[in-house]
């Protein structure tokens, strides 16, 4: 029976990140699995579980939503959104009670029905700014623009 790879990628988001079913990763990841993430760098299956658990601990109401899925051959691309409330310490930051919303995309590569590599890109800047880990950036108006604006 063929494995529906799009459903595997969906369940990683919904079951692992949404419900805390970390053992699912043991079922679907190849022993050679490598993950890539802008916050975590490169990681193996154990690191994948640790990351998911750290987000679910700090954001116990973490809710992932699949916005789109497409697949071709052994590759699946998932467009997703996660929402949650910062209720426990995260990266040394005490709970803020702030609601977060981040959008991202995951590009998963499978071999023989097992996940061998996953690349995630998501809005880490917005996430870190919402938690107050880094300040929001104020962009200056381009030089001379202030002079061109009509005065009130």
Secondary structure as UniProt FT lines:
FT   HELIX           5..11
FT   HELIX           12..17
FT   HELIX           18..19
FT   TURN            22..23
FT   HELIX           24..28
FT   STRAND          29..37
FT   TURN            38..40
FT   STRAND          41..43
FT   HELIX           45..58
FT   TURN            59..61
FT   STRAND          63..72
FT   TURN            73..74
FT   STRAND          75..85
FT   TURN            91..92
FT   STRAND          99..111
FT   TURN            112..113
FT   STRAND          114..122
FT   HELIX           124..130
FT   TURN            131..132
FT   TURN            143..144
FT   HELIX           145..148
//
